[in-house]
Amino acid sequence: MILDAWITIPVLIFSAIVGGLVRRLSGFGGALIMSPLLMWVFPIPSLIPIVMSSEIFGGILLSRQWKLHADDRLRLWKMLACSAIFLPAGILIGNYASVSLIKMFTSMVVLLFALYLLSKPHLKIAINSLFDGLAGALSGLLLGSCGIGGPPAALYLNATHQEFMRTRALLSQFVSGISLFAIVGASLMGAGLDWVYYLPLAIPAYSLGIYIGGRLLFHNPVPDSSIKRLCLMLLACNAIFNLCLLLISKLL
């Protein structure tokens, strides 16, 4: 059951603004911010299309600025195809798992993902079709089960020798693609269309976050490494906050 509007709407607007900000800076992370927060006010089947609609709209805005490298086009389609195949399995897992377990799992995935990349791992792997497919499949499975699909692809691409600007463009387009799959899948498997009523709030708030991120970069040019570190720190803090709320709710 969706909570009263006086709780739901502020949480939705706040999470969408911060999600758009992080997406503008790093190319991913919008869902990583929004999903753990919106799990407190929306059921999983409803939050997925809300978050993913915002991600698609953000991807459209950013596609004008971040052009996909020609060599990455085929890789993008391979990753999207694998994610589409495994997305329904993730949705089924999410429907049968307890809400508390999904909340905890989601927050832990985000936290471990952020901390791992903040540690600046020296692991570097070669780009190949097998890893492209595996990253896409894991992203689809994770997206369907808890509403976040970026970490597997982001971990993989950040572990390659590819430059950040090229990785950011590929990640942004991949996130937009799997977002569309998630909306269709969630709507067909129980979400219905009630979530549509929240888009007039979520999308403008997400767009505002993107705008704020763009202005920050315009007025304060910083190295790519600093941008990446800031986004990861925001993700980690968000996950810790949600885990603390879970712990408090269990103790009360």
Secondary structure, DSSP 8 states (H G I E B T S, - for coil): ----HHHHHHHHHHHHHHHHHHHHHHS--HHHHHHHHHTTTS-HHHHHHHHHHHHHHHHHHHHTTS---GGGHHHHHHHHHHHHHHHHHHHHHHHHS-HHHHHHHHHHHHHHHHHHHHT---------HHHHHHHHHHHHHHHHHHS--HHHHHHHHHTSS--HHHHHHHHHHHHHHHHHHHHHHHIIIIITTGGGGGHHHHHHHHHHHHHHHHHHHHHS---HHHHHHHHHHHHHHHHHHHHHHHHHHHH-
